[in-house]
Amino acid sequence: MAKLLALSCWRNLSPRPHYPSMPKYPKGQPATTVEELSDSTALFSVVGMTCAACAGSVEKAVKRLPGIRQAIVDVLNNRAHVVFYPSFVNEETIREAIEDAGFEALLLTDGTDDKSVKVCRIQIKGMTCTSCSSTLESVLQGLHGVLEARVGLATEEAQVHYNPDLLLNPNDILQAVEDAGFEAVLISSSEDFTKIDLHVEGAVTDGASMEPILDSLRTLPGVLVVDLTEEFSKISVSYKPDFTGPRDLINVIEKTGNGNFKAKIYPTEQGQRNSHRREETRQYYKSFLWSLVFTIPVFLTSMVFMYVPGIKDALDAKVVNMLTVGEVARWVLCTPVQFVLGWRFYYGSYKSLRRGSANMDVLIALGTNAAYFYSVYSVLRAATSPHFEGNDFFETSAMLISFILLGKYLEILAKGKTSDAIAKLMNLTPDTAVLLNLDADGNVVGEEEIDSRLVQKNDVIKVVPGAKVASDGFVVRGQSHVNESMITGEARPVSKRKGDKVIGGTVNENGVLHVKATTVGSESALSQIVRLVESAQMAKAPVQKFADRISKYFVPLVIVISFTTWLAWFLAGRYHAYPKSWIPSSMDSFELALQFGISVMVIACPCALGLATPTAVMVGTGVGASQGVLIKGGQALESAHKVNCIVFDKTGTLTVGKPVIVRTELLTKMVLREFYELVAATEVNSEHPLAKAVVEYAKKFRDEENPSWPEARDFVSITGHGVKATVHNKEIMVGNKSLLADHNIAIPVEAEDMLAEAEKMAQTGILVSISGKVAGVLAVSDPLKPGAQEVISILKSMKIKSIMVTGDNFGTASSIAREVGIENVIAEAKPDQKAEKVKDLQASGYAVAMVGDGINDSPALVAADVGMAIGAGTDIAIEAADIVLMKSNLEDVITAIDLSRKTFTRIRLNYVWALGYNLLGIPIAAGVLFPSTRFRLPPWIAGAAMAASSVSVVCCSLLLKYYRRPKKLDNLEIRGISIESSTDI
């Protein structure tokens, strides 16, 4: 599970468009000459790409240049990777070509790409609909130095990738957000991965009294920056965890203050966000209750008391001219609702219009103002005229605002539920930890209970049965079983003994463990999983662009439709286009037209469209994380649900990935110990799983646990073939038939027979040549993973084609394929050939997923529409993949695809509801049913329907929380694995 540490630098590569082959060398230049030249690589940040078509434009523009060998464009990460011949083209020419295509381009040096590109996450307050998030995203993208910006409406956060070398820092980004009309709070920055905020309590905490403490902190080894925020008595410290930690910082503060100061860690990032959400929820709830205090009397006086004898006479009593007591009461009661409780809508409208866009606040403000100010006009005219009998719509304004406040309150509650998965992950870390004090010899001399956030690197922690592990580390003493289901989804407890790695947040089952902390805080596996899930929830699915496009025109279009509706009904009434009997007795034709216009304005809901995708993606990725399937964003989810072909690697994917020698046959008179000494000395320099199996087996013939092997000179690893080296002045070759054939070494008939026999038994045959002659044959077995055959069968029932691509020989690959039920096999494939096969399948119309675990799988993982990495695989494979299967179980491939399908079914339902609601609601509000049925939608009911639409979309997404993986997977037969070894001489 240590491989999970690679998750912090994952790359979510999008499917790339494929184009006809373009020349790799300039016209008129012989290909042979170019091939002899050395090439160079350049990485560009490309700003402005929004879809695969944009990526295609950039790729074509670059490939048209002379001297371009390869150009790969990643639209999600806004990168262009170009391999070129410097003799014919340079970086500046390539950059200009990209800009000529209509995009901004910046050359990233090695330092810029790896170290200088920073990421900050910002909490955004004040966004109400997709128009807000899209506008803010455009503002951030326009900042000089910003490479990529993502704004999530559902998460209310922004994630910004920027280059500090271009004089841009998080404060500039925060200011840009503020200038756009939103409130911004910095959550974290990649510069802050080793930053901690400490709250200092004492008699006096002004700048002068704190200065000695700040000076003491600055002198600590590893401390980089110390900042003081006086009004909050907060000290922010950036430090290197290898040199110091939070416990050391607190001790320095308390010792420097001679006991007059106490320090503690500020609330966690998740706690701060929860606090903000609770405060926002409380404010909306409070506003709604206050609105009821005023709105209920307005409703009663206008809708109920008018039919109660006695009360009706009192309300109809004249005050001045035709002005009645009821009208004055409604005016007085409605005004606080309109201008005090409804102030947030005025403020939101002002900020939106100042940005040059229009959001939901504009619609609410226009609708309520129309009702309120017409009512004021009616009241004032009644007060100044002895004959005018007008009607007011104060109840429309007050009830509209009340229902919208209720809807926003319910929406915030529901949106909070969508991030439950992250909250549960964050809460896995225990509150306290038992720290062991050791003497110089490593003996325990004492223990103390501390805040788990104070655990530092290299601390030794005691974990008792039933307690949670406080940080990532390895066992230095004890033996137990640890429940890792909350992290990996693996239901069975995992045995742990000395030297085994443990993950923070997991639960110790029975024995006592002493664990040495290796990674703490934001570097821990749990924190990085949380960051991955948060980043995934920020990443927009391509289908979200549909809502973004609509949002740009939605509000202006609704305003036009609303005005047109009012004008059409007003002119129809003015010129008697409909009978007077259609007009209700309580109003005239102008007032009827005004009600239709207001209803149209307030029933339209851009929020439902904006929340349709992100809320479903948030819940879907959270559910996946809880089941051990880490999905890197909406792009991966959307691509996975379309998959109809899966390419499997063999070793470590379909098989266990731990090959063992099961048979050895010598073809020369030689002692087995001496034979394996030569073979192991050659193979020990290789990282291949088969090489490790050979070395591990060779240890059986040595007495030492970690024997030293003879020196191997002139070692060469030949990808896809084997290795060769010189040991004891003998040339040793270990590999397949191709290796020996390339070196003109004859393979005897008996060796050929042994290889054929091994292949029939689904074993890999390895030839060993000593001094130009075949000396032995090794048979290596890598057993199938439990349930592999059933998984392939279930995929067939899901109409998904399965293909196996492996670097192993055809005979072994065919045997494994027959055993699991795969019909299409590609054997002896090199890494680039695996990627080419994936591209061939894509060209044939398949949506391809690649499942692999090794370095040699990473090109295919990147090329595939969806790359799935086995969690126990290599760091490079995990980085290249779109989905990480943490349990390394094949059935999670089915879970990932099934979850993506369920998520996108939910997204479609959300869009059907959101679009259907607007397409049906707006015409009904405009009065299309009124001529035939006399049915009309009062504005306050239209407002209630608008509020309900957003809540219903979020609730529809929340139903994904009850996702259960396919029942077929629960019935998989888990077979045992037994391996027997034999040696023949």
N, C-alpha and C positions, 0 to 999 in steps of 0.2 A: 504493500500500500504506500510505500515511500514514493512510488512513482506519481502519486497524486500531487506531489509538490510541483510537478511540471504544469499543473493546470493554470498557474498564475500567468503563464505566457502563451496560452493557447491562441491559435489563429483560426478564425472561422472563415475558411475560404469558400467563396461562392462558385457555383458552376460557371464555367467560362464558355462563351460562344465559340464555335469551331468554324474556321474559314478555309477556303481552298488554299492549298500550299502556295506560299509566296517565296520568291528567290531569296536564298540566304546570303548571296554575294552580289556585288554590283554587276550591272550589265557590262559585257565586254571583258570581264575579269575571269580568267580560267578558274574553275572550281578547285583544281588541285593546288593552285597558288594560295587561295584563301584558306584552305584547310591547313596549310603549313603555318599560317599566321596565328599568333596567340590572341585570344579574345579577352574581353573585359566585361564586367557586370556592373550595372547601375540600377539603383532603386530610387524611384520617384514617388513622392506624395502627390496624388492627383485629387484636386478638390472640385466638386461639382457633378460627379457621377451619381446618378440616381437609379440606374437599372442596367440590365445586361446589354441593352442597345448602346448605352453610353460607353461601357467597357469595350464593346465592339468597335466603336468609332475611334477610341484611343488606340486600340490594338492595330487597326488598319492604318492609322496615320503613322504609327511608328514603323510598321513593317514595310511601308512604301519607301522608307529611306534606304539608301545603299549601305551595305555592310551590316545589316541587322541579321543576327543569327537566330535569335528567339525573342519573343515578346509575350509576357504573360501579365494580364491585367486582373486585379482582384477588386471587384466593385465594392464589396462589403468593408474592406479595410482601406479602401482608397489608395491602393498601391499599384505601381507598374514596375515589373521586374524585367529588365532588358539586358540581353547578352548581345554584344556587338564587337565589331572589329575596329579598333581605334585608328587604323590606317585609313579608313574610309569615312568614319563618322565619329562625332564626339558627343559628350553629355549635353552640352549647350544646344547643339542642333536637335537632339532628341527632345529636350525640354521645350524648345520653340515649336517643334512639330505637334507636341501635345497641346500647347497653348493655341496654336493655329486651329486645332480641332474644336476649340471652344471651352477648354478647361484650364484651371490654374495648376501649374506644376512646380514642384520644388525638389531639387536633387537632395537625397538623403545620403550623407556620408555614413561610414560604419559607426562613427560615434553618435551621429544624429539618430540613426535608426535604433540602436540598442540602448543608448544611455540618455540621449538628450530629449527623446520624445517622452513627455510626461502625460499622465492621465489624472484628471481631477473629477470628482463627483460632487454635484451641487444639488442641494434641495431647493426646489422652486415652489414658491407660494404665489397663488393668484391665477393659475391656469384654470380655465373653465371648459374649454373644448379643443378640438383638433386644430382650429384656427390659431389658438394661442401657442400650442406646442410647435406647429409648423413655422409660425412667424419667428419664434424664439430660436428655433433651429437655424433658420436662415440668417438671423442676426449673428449667432455664434460662428457659423461657417464663414461669415464675411470678415471676421477678425483676422488681421495679418498675423500669421503664425499658428493659427488653428488648422490642424490637419484633418480632423473629423469631429463632428458634434452630433450626439444623439440626445433627443429630448423625449422622455416618456410621460405621456399624459396620465396613465394609470398609476405609475410609480411616483409621479411628481418629482422626478429627478432628471438631471442632465449629466451626461458623461462626455467630457471634452478631452480629446487628444491634441496636445499642443507642443510647440517647440520653444523652450525657454531661451534658446540661443538667439531667437528673433525678438528678444526683449519683451516677451509676453510672460506674465505670471498669473497665478490664480486670482489675485486681487483685481487685475485688469478684466478677467473674465467675469468676476462677480459684478464689477461696475457696469459691464456691458449688459448683463441681465437686469440690473437695477434701472439702467437707462431705457431698457425696453419696456419698463413698467411693471416688473415683477420683483418680488422679494427673493433674495438669494442667501443661502447659508452653505458654506463649504463643509461638505461631509468628510471628504478625504482627498488626498493627493498622493501620487506615487512618490513624491518627495517626502511624504509623511509616513511611510511604511514603518519607520522606527521613531515615530513621534508619539508623545504622551502628554496629556493635559493633567496637571495636578492642582487641586484646590487647597489653598493654604489658609489655615485658621489661626488667629492669634489676637493679642490685645490690640496691636496696630499693624495694619497691612498696607501702609502707604509705600510710595516708591523709595523713600529714604531708608525705612526699616527693612525693606526687602533687598536692598542693594547688596549687603554682605552675603545673603543667601544666593543671589544670582551669580556673584563672583565665585563662590564655592562650587556651584554647579558647573560653571564654565571650566574650572580646573580639573574636573573629573576626566579620566581617560575615556575616550570614545564619545564625549558630549560634543555635538556639532553646533547647535544653535539653542539659545535660551531666550524666550520672550516672556514679558510680563503684561497681563491685562489687569490693571489696578482695580477697575470697578467691580470685577468678579473675583478678585484675589486669585487669579488663575495664572499658573506658570506653565508655558508650553516648552517642552524639551525635545529636541531631535538628537538621537544618539545611535551609536552602533551597538547592536545587541551582543556582539562578540566580546565587547569590552566592559559593558555595564548594563544595568537594568533598572526597572522601576523601584525595586527594593533599595538599591544603592542610592538612588536619587532622594527617596523619602528619608533615609537615614541621614544623608547630608543636610537636608533642610532642618530636621529636628535637632541635630547636633549643633549646627551653626546658630540656631536660635536659642540655644541653652534651655531647651524645654519649653520655651514660650510659644513655639509654633508647632502645629500639627498639620500633616499633609495627608491627603487621600486622593485616589484616582477619580477623575471626573466620570460621570455616567458614560456607559458605552455608546457607541454610534447608534446601535439599534435602540437603546433606551432613549436617546435624544429624539430619534425619529418618532418613536411611539409617543413621547411626550408631546411633540408637535401635533400628531394626529389626534391625540386625546383632547388637546386644547382646541383644535379646530372643530372637532365633534361637539365639544361642550359649548362653543360659541354658537354654532348653528342650532343646537338644541335650545339654548337660552333665547336666541332670537325668535325661534319658532313659537316658544311658549309666550313670549311677550306679544308676538303678532296675534296670537289667539285672544289675548286679553282685549285687544282693540277690534279684531276682525269679527269675533262672535257677536258683539253688540251691533256692529254695522250690518251683519247678515240678518240678525233678528229684526232690526228696524226696517229693513228694506224688503225682506222676503216673508217674514212670519207675522210680525205685529200689525202689518197692514190689513190682516184678516181677522184681527181680534177687536171686537167692539170695545169702545172705551179707550183702549190704548191707541187705536187708529185715530180717534178724534183728537187725542192729545198731540200726537205726532203731526197731524194735519193743521194744527193751530198756527195762524199766521203770526209772524214776528214783524216783518217789514214788507209792505205790499204783498207779493205772492210768495215770499220766502217763508217756509214752514219750519217748525221746531225739528222735525225729522231730518230735514236737509242740513240744518246747522249741526245737529248731533253727528250725523254721518261725516260731515266735513271735518269736524274737530277730531273724531275718532280715527279717521283715515289718514290724516296728515302725518302723525308720527310713524305710521306703518310705511307710508310712501317715502319719507325723507330721512327718517332715522334708521329704521330696520332695513329699508331698501337702499341705504346709502352705498352698500357694497356693490350694487348693480350700476349705480352712477359712476363710481370710481373705476370699476372694471370697464365700463363703456369708454370712459375718458382715456384710459391707458390703451385700450384697443384701437380707438380711432387715432390716437397720437402715433401709433405704430403704422397707421395706414391700412389697417385691416378691421374687420368687424366680427365680433363673436356673439355668443349667446346672450351676454350681458346687454349688448346693444338692442337685441330683440325685446328683452324683458323691459328695459328702460323705455323704449319707444311705445310698447304696448300699454304699460301701466301709466306712462305720462299722458298718452292719448285719452285714456279713460278718466284720469284724475283731472286734467286741465279742461277737458270738455265739461266735466261735472262742475268745476269751479266757474266756468263761463255761464253754465245754466243757473247756478245759484246766484251769481252776481246780477244776472239779467232779471231773475225773479225778484231780487231785492230792489231793483230800480224800476220795475215795470208793474203797473197795477193790473195788467191783463195777461202777461206771459206765464204760462204753466209749463215749465220744463221738467225734464226727468234727469236725475243724476245717476252716474255709474260708479259711485264711490265703493260700492261693495265689490265691483269688478277689480278695481285696483288693489284693495286690501286683501281679497281672497286670492288673487293671483300671486301676490308676494308671499302670502302664508303658505300656499301649496308648494311654491318653488322652494322656499326655505325647508319645508318638510322633505321634499324630494332630495335636496342637497344633503340634508342630514342622513337620510337613508342611504344615499349613494356613497357617502364617506364611510359609513359603517360597513357597507358591502365591499368597497374597495379595500378596506383594511383587512378583510378576510382573505383577499386574493394573495396577500403576502405572508400568510400564515406559515408557509413552508420555510421561508427564510427565518421567521421568528423562532420556529421550532429548532432549526439548525443552530441558531445563535444561543438558544437556551440549553443546548446540550452540554456546554462547558459548565463544570461545577462551580459553586460559589466559593468554596474553600479547597485548600490542598494541605496535606501534611508534609511539611518540609523536614528532611532528615539532616542533622548536623553531624558531619563526619570528621574524624581526626586525620592526621597525616597518612595513616596506614589504611584509610578507607573504612574504619570501624565506626559504627553508629554510637555517638556519645549523647545524643538528645534529639528531640523532635518538637516541632511547634506547628500550630495551625495558622495558616496565612490566607489572605485573599488570593484566589487562583490567578488573578491578573498580575500578582507580584512574583510569579514564578519566572525565573531567569534561566537562560541557557546554561546547561551543565549542572543545574540543581538536581539532587536526587530526591524523588518524591515517593512516599509510601502510599500504596493503594490497597485498602482493606477490602474484603469481600463485600459486594453490594455497592461499592463506591465507584464514582466515575474517574477515569484517568484525566488528570488536569492538563496535560500537554502531550504533544508528540514526543516520542523518545524510544528507548530500547530497554529491555529488562536486564538489570544487572544482578538481581537476586530473586529467587522465588519461582514458583510454577503455578499456573492457573489456567482457567478458560475465560476468554473475554468475549462478551456479546458485542459484535460490531454491526448489528442489523440497522441501527440508527444512522450509520454512515454509509455502509455498502449495500444494505438490504439483505445481506446474508443471514438467514434465520438461525443457522446452527452456530453455537459458540465456537470460537477458534482457540486452539491450544496455544499457550504462550509459555516459553521457558527462557532461560538466560540467553541473551543475544537477539531474541526476537523483537521486532518492532511493534509498537503499539500506537494507536491514534487517540488524540485528545477527544474527550466526549464519549468514548466507549465505556461499557460497564464491566467491571471485574466480577466474575461469577463466584469463585470459591476460595482460591488460595490468596496469600498475601504477596504482593509484588513490590519490588523496589525498582523504580523507573528513573533513568537518567534523561532529563529533558534535552532535546536536540533542537527543536524549533518551537518558538513561543509567539504569542500575540498574533499579529497579522501574517506571520510567516507560516503558521500551522496549517496542516491539511484542511482542517475544518474551516478556517478563515478563508482559505483559497477556494474551497468548494462554495462557500457563501458568496464570494466575489464572482465566481463563475456563474452562479445562478442569477445574481443581480445583473451582471453584464448581459446574460441571456435574455432577461426580462426587459432590458433596455433596447436590445437589438430589434429593429422593426422587421416584421415579416413582409415580403414583397407585396402581399395582398393588402397591407396597410396603406400602400401608396394610392390605392383606389379611394379610400376614405380621405386621404390628404388632398387629392385632386378635387374631390367634391367640396371639401371644407373651404377651399379658396373662393368658391363662387356661391356657396350655400346661403350665407346670411344676406348678401346683397340681392340675390335672386328672391329670397323670401320677402324682403322689404318691397321689392318691385311688385311681387304677386299680391302682397297685402294692400299696397296702395291701389293697384289695379282693381282688386276686389271691391274696395270701398268706393272707388270712382264708378265702377260698373253698376253697383247697386244704387248709388246715389243718383246717377243719371237715369237709371231705369225708373226710380221712384219719381224723379223730377218731371219726367216726360210721360208718366203714367203707363209704363210698359208692363206693369203688373197691377192687378186689382188692389184697391185700398184695403180690402178685407185681409190681405196678406200681412198687413202691418199690425203688430200687437197693439192693444189699446193703450199701453203705458208708454209708447214712444211714437216718433214720427219717422218718415222715410230716411232722413239724414242719420238719425240715431240707430236705426236698423242697419244701415250701411256701415256705420262706424263700428258696431258690434261685430259684424262679419269681418271687417278689416283687422280689428284687434285680435279676434280669434285666430285668424290665419297667422298673425305675427307671433303669437305666444305658443301655438301648438307645434310649430316647427322646432325640431330638436337636433342640432348638430352634435350634441354630446353623445347620443346613442351610437351614432356612426363612429365617432372617435374612440369610443370605449370597446367597440365590438371585437377588434383584434387584440389589443394589448392586454385586456383583462383575461382573455382565454389563454394567451401565451404565458402570462404570469402564472396562472393556476396550473397549466399543463407542464411547464418546466419545473415548477415546485413539486408536483406529484411525481414527475420522473425522478427528481433528486431523491425523494423519499423511498423510491423503489430501486435505487442504485443505478439509474440511467441518467447521466448528466448530458442534457441537450443544450448546445451552445447557441441558443437564440431562435428567433422566429424563422430565419432562413432555413436552418436545419429542420425545424418542424415542418415547414411547408414542403421542403424537398422530400422528406421522409415519407410523407403520406402518398406521394406519387410513385414510390419505388415499385417496380415490377420485375427487377432482376437484381440478384445479390451475388457478388463475387466473393468467395471465401478463400483466404489463404489456408494452407494446410497446417504447418507446424505451429503449435501454440494457439491455433484458432479452432480448427476441427479436432485437433489432437491436444493432449494435455500440455505439450510443449516441454516435457522433460524426458527426452529420449535416453534410453539405456542400452548398453551392449548386451545382447541376448545370445550371441553366438560368435565364436572366433575359430577360424580354420587357417592353420599355417600350411604354406606350400613349400616350405624349406625347413631343413633341420636347424632348429633354433630354440633356445630356451624361451618360454613364454614371457618370463620376467624381462629378459633382454629385449625381446620384440616390443613389448609395451613401453619400455624405457625410451626406445628410439621414437616410437609413434607419439608418446606423450610429450617428449621434448619438442617435437615439431608442432603439435596441435596446441600446446599451452599458450602460444602467442596469438591464437585465433579467438575471436569472440563468438563464433558460430555455435549454436546449441549442440550440434553434433560433435564439435571439437570438445566442448565442455563435458559431454557424455563420455568421450574416449578418455580424457584426462581423469575424470572421476573414477572410471573403471580401472584405470592403470594404478590408482592408489592402492588397490587391493593387494598388489604384488609388492608393496613397500611397507615397512614397519611403521614409518612415521605418519602422523596425521596430515601434515603439510610438507611432503617431501620436496626437495629441490631437484630439478631435472637437469640433465646435461645441457651445455650451451648449444643453442641452435644458431648457426651462422647463415647469412644470405637468405633469411626468411622472406618468402613471397606468398601473398594470399591472392589467389586467382578467383575473382567473383564468379560464383556459379559452377566452379569446377573443383576447387580444393586448395591445398597448400603444399609448399615444398620448402625444404631447408637442408643444410648440411650439418649432420650430427656425427661426432667421432669420425670425421673425414668420410662419411658415407652420405650420398645424396638420398634423402628420404622424400617420397611423395605420398600424400594421403588425399584421396579424392575419388572422383567417379571415372568412368571409362574415357570420357572426353579428355580429362587431364593427361591420362597415360597415352592416349592416341596422339595428342598434340606433341608429345615428347618421343614419339616413335617407340614406345615400349609395348612389346607384344603381350597380349593377354591370353594365357593358356586356356584350353578348353575347360578344365576343371574349375577354373575361376569363373568362366562364363556361366557354367551350370550352377555354381553356388549363388551367383548374382540373380539368375532367373528364379531359383528356388526361393530366395529371400523376397523377391518382388511379388511372387505368388502369395506369400504370407503377409503382404502389406508391410514388409520391412525394407529398410534402406540399406543397400549394400555399399560398403566402402572398400576400395582397393588400396593396398599398401605396397609400394614399390621401394626396394632397397637396392641401391647401386644399379639401377636400370633393370631389375628383375622383380616380377610380382612375387612378394613374400607371404602375403596373407590376405584374407577377406574377412571383414567385420560385418556382422548383421546388427542393425540398430532398430529397435522398436520404439515407436512413440504411440501409446494407446489412444484410442478415441476418447473424447470427452464424454462423460455420461450424458445421455439424452440427445446426442448429436443426430442420430438417425431419426428420432421422433421430431426434432426441430425441422429437419429438411422436409419431412412428410407434411408437417403443419404448414410450412411455407408453400408447398405445392397446392394444398387445399385453399390457400389464400391467393392463388393464381400468381405466385411469384416464382420466377425461374431462378434456379441455383446453379452456379458454375464454380469450379475449383481451379485456382491458378496457383502453381507452386514451382519452386526451383528444383524440386526433387525429380528423380527419374520417372519416366512414364509408367513403368510397371508398378512401382510402389504407389504412385499417385492413383492409378486406375484401381488398384485393390482397395485403397481407402475410399475412393469415390463409390465403388460398388457396395461397400459395406454400409455407407451412410445413405445411399440412394441418389447420388448425384450422377447425371448422365454426361454432362459436358466437362471435360478435363483438359487443362492446358498445363503441360509439365515442362520442366527444365527451362523455366522462364526467368529471365533476369529482371531486376527492379523496373527498368525502363520498359521492358516488354509487358510487364503487368499493367503499367499505366496505359500503354498503347492498346491493350486488349479492352480496358475500360472505355477508352475513347472510341474504339470500333463498335462496342455495344451501344454507346450513346448515339453514334452516327446511324445505327440501325433502328433508332427510335426508342430504345429502352431508357428508363430512368434508373440509373445504376447506383447501388450501394456497395461499398467495399468494406469487408470486415477483415481486419488484420491486427497484428501485434508487434511486428518487428520493424527495424530501420528500413529493411528492403521493401516494406509495404507502404512507406510514407508517400512515395510518388503516386501510387495508385489511390491512396486515401485522399490526396489532394485533387486528383483528376476526377474522382467519382462525384456524382451529384450529392451523395451523402457518404462521408467517411466515418466508419465506426471502429473505434480502437478498443481492444480488450484492455481492461483496467490494469492488469498485471503486466502489460507489455512495456515497451521501451518509451522513454520520455518523448522521443521524436515522433513516434506513432501517435501518442496522446495529443501532442501539440498540433499535428496535422489533421486530426480527426474533427468531425462536426459533433459526434456523439461518443461519449466514453461509457463503456459498460464496466462498472466498477467491480462487479462480482466475477467477471470473466466467464460467466455462464452464457452459453449460446442462446438459451431461451430468452435472454434479455434483448436479443435482436428482434424477436417477435414482439416483445413488450414495447420496444421503442417505436416500431412501425405501427402497432395497434394504437398506442397512445397518440401518435401524431395524427392518425386517421380520426380518432375520436375528437381530438382538439380541433381539427379543421372542420369536422361536422358541426361542432359547436360554433365555430366562427361563422360558418355559412348560415346557421340558424340565427345568429346575432344580426348578420347583415340582412337576412330576409325580414326579421322583425323591425330593425331600424329603418330600412328602406320602405318596407311595407307600411309601417306606421306613418312615415312622412307622406308617402304617395297616396295613402287613403285618408289620412287625417287632414291634410291641407285642403283637398277638395271638399270634404264634409264641412270643415270650418268655414270654407268660402261660400257655402250655401247651395251646393249642387243638389242636395236632397230637399231643399226647402220648397221649391215650386210644387213638387209632387206629394210630399209627405208633411209639409209644414214643420219639419224637424230642423232645428238649428242648434249649434253648439255654443252655449254661452262662454264668454272669455274665461271665466274662472274655472269652468270644467275643462276647457282647452289647456289651461295652465297646469291643472292637475294631471291631465293625460301626458303632457310634456315631461313633467317631473317623474311620472311613473315609467316612462319609456326608458330613461337612463338606468333606473333602479332594476328594471326587468332584464336589461342586457347584462348588467353585472351579475345578477342572481343566476342567469342562464349560464354564465361562465363558471360560477361557483359550483354548479352541479358536477363539474369535472373533478372536484375534490373526492367524489365518491367513486372514482375510476377504480376498476379491478381488472387485473390482467386476464387474458383469455383463460377460460376454465380448462381448456385442453392442456395448458402448461402445468396445472396442478396435478394432473394425472400422469406426468412423465415418469417412466420407470428409470430410476437411478441405479445403474448397474455397477457392481464392484469392478475394480481393476486389479488384475494379477499379472505379474511379469516373471517369467522364469529365464534363467541365464544358463548357458551351456558353453563348453569349450571343447573343440575337437582339434586334434593335432594329427 
